[in-house]
Amino acid sequence: NNRIEHYRAIADTLRDGLASLELDFLVAREDQSNTMTTVMLPEGWSYGDLHAPLKDLGYVIYKSQGHLSQTTFRLGTIGLMSQDDIRGFLDSLARVLGR
């Protein structure tokens, strides 16, 4: 139960932060898993535009598969991850996006 609550809490923090950056989700929030979030790429951005600078800042995003690879990217919220890690990622993403 503690692990499920931990993953739910960090997923909520991530999704709240993504929403505050005006990013959209592929799946409605109430239907999302606690361990994976699929995010729509911002208009004018490609996966590569985000992946390289975020990796330089210490964060890895995942490319979606198939036809979704052109319009979305994925974020995992499982494993050794803390609220501070999520906040650090969101701050880095905001910098990369210039927001």
Secondary structure, DSSP 8 states (H G I E B T S, - for coil): -HHHHHHHHHHHHHHHHHHHTT--BSS-GGG--SSEEEEE--TT--HHHHHHHHHHTT---EE--GGGGGTEEEEE--SS--HHHHHHHHHHHHHHHT-
